[in-house]
Every structure is written in C-alpha cells, then in structure tokens.
Amino acid sequence: MAGLRLGWGLICPGQLTRMAALIKNAQESLVLLGGAAVLTFFAAFIEGFWSAHPNPPALKFGVGIFFWVLTILYLMSGRKEWYERP
C-alpha cells in the first residue's frame, strides 16, 4: 500500500506539484511502513514463543478466537476519521 500511495502522488498530484505530492504521500507511506513493521514484529513474537509453547490446543484456539473477535469489533467500531480524507 505504501508503494501505491507513492505512485498515486506521481500519477494524480491534484493541486500540488508532483514533487510536493510525492513528499506528502511519502510521509503517509512511512506511517504505513512503521505499522507493518510493528505488526510483523508481533507476528514473529507470536510464532516464535506462543506457537512453540506446549499449551493445550484448546487454549491456543481460544486465544486466537478472542483476538479475532477483538479485530472484528475494532473494524466495525466506525472510526471513520482514519479512512475519510477531506
């Protein structure tokens, strides 16, 4: 997505110059890349420690279902300010 944001700044700069649109979209892309890095770290932590730990499968599935429900509730919470642009 970060690369698409950079390309969109070059293809459709709007009222900005191409360089200004590229810089603006690059700043937004850095936030996306930072988020991806944090999520990758958490995924590696879960895979390295939680999956390898000898917990019973019912506990692992229960925790997985709990986090899926949290994710779905978050996505359905209606935080429109994150994806609506002026």
C-alpha positions as CSV (number, residue, x, y, z in Angstrom):
1,M,0.0,0.0,0.0
2,A,2.9,2.4,0.7
3,G,4.2,2.0,-2.8
4,L,0.7,2.6,-4.2
5,R,0.5,5.8,-2.2
6,L,3.8,7.0,-3.7
7,G,2.7,6.1,-7.2
8,W,-0.6,7.8,-6.8
9,G,1.2,11.0,-5.8
10,L,3.1,10.9,-9.1
11,I,0.1,9.9,-11.3
12,C,-2.6,12.2,-9.8
13,P,-0.9,15.0,-7.8
14,G,-4.1,17.1,-7.7
15,Q,-3.4,20.8,-6.9
16,L,0.1,20.1,-5.7
17,T,3.3,19.8,-7.8
18,R,4.4,16.2,-8.4
19,M,7.3,16.7,-6.0
20,A,5.1,18.1,-3.3
21,A,2.6,15.3,-3.8
22,L,5.4,12.7,-3.7
23,I,6.7,14.2,-0.4
24,K,3.3,14.3,1.1
25,N,2.5,10.7,0.2
26,A,5.9,9.6,1.3
27,Q,5.3,10.9,4.8
28,E,2.0,9.0,4.9
29,S,3.7,5.9,3.5
30,L,6.2,6.0,6.3
31,V,3.4,5.6,8.8
32,L,2.1,2.6,6.8
33,L,5.6,1.0,6.8
34,G,6.0,1.6,10.5
35,G,2.7,-0.1,11.2
36,A,3.7,-3.0,9.0
37,A,7.0,-3.3,10.9
38,V,5.2,-3.4,14.3
39,L,2.7,-5.9,13.1
40,T,5.4,-8.1,11.7
41,F,7.3,-8.0,15.0
42,F,4.1,-9.1,16.9
43,A,3.5,-11.9,14.4
44,A,7.1,-13.1,14.8
45,F,6.8,-12.9,18.6
46,I,3.6,-15.0,18.5
47,E,5.0,-17.5,16.1
48,G,8.3,-17.8,18.0
49,F,7.0,-18.0,21.5
50,W,3.3,-18.7,21.7
51,S,3.0,-21.3,18.9
52,A,6.0,-23.2,20.2
53,H,4.9,-23.2,23.8
54,P,3.4,-26.5,25.0
55,N,0.0,-25.0,25.9
56,P,-3.1,-27.2,25.2
57,P,-4.6,-26.6,21.8
58,A,-8.0,-25.5,23.3
59,L,-6.2,-22.6,25.0
60,K,-4.4,-21.6,21.8
61,F,-7.6,-21.7,19.8
62,G,-9.5,-19.8,22.5
63,V,-6.9,-17.0,22.5
64,G,-7.0,-16.9,18.7
65,I,-10.8,-16.6,18.6
66,F,-10.6,-13.9,21.3
67,F,-8.2,-11.8,19.2
68,W,-10.2,-12.4,16.0
69,V,-13.3,-11.1,17.8
70,L,-11.4,-8.1,19.0
71,T,-10.2,-7.4,15.5
72,I,-13.7,-7.6,14.0
73,L,-15.1,-5.4,16.7
74,Y,-12.3,-2.8,16.1
75,L,-13.0,-2.9,12.3
76,M,-16.7,-2.4,12.9
77,S,-16.3,0.3,15.5
78,G,-16.9,3.1,13.0
79,R,-13.7,5.0,13.2
80,K,-14.3,7.0,10.0
81,E,-11.7,9.6,10.6
82,W,-9.0,7.1,9.7
83,Y,-10.1,6.5,6.1
84,E,-12.1,9.6,5.2
85,R,-10.0,12.3,3.6
86,P,-11.2,15.9,3.2
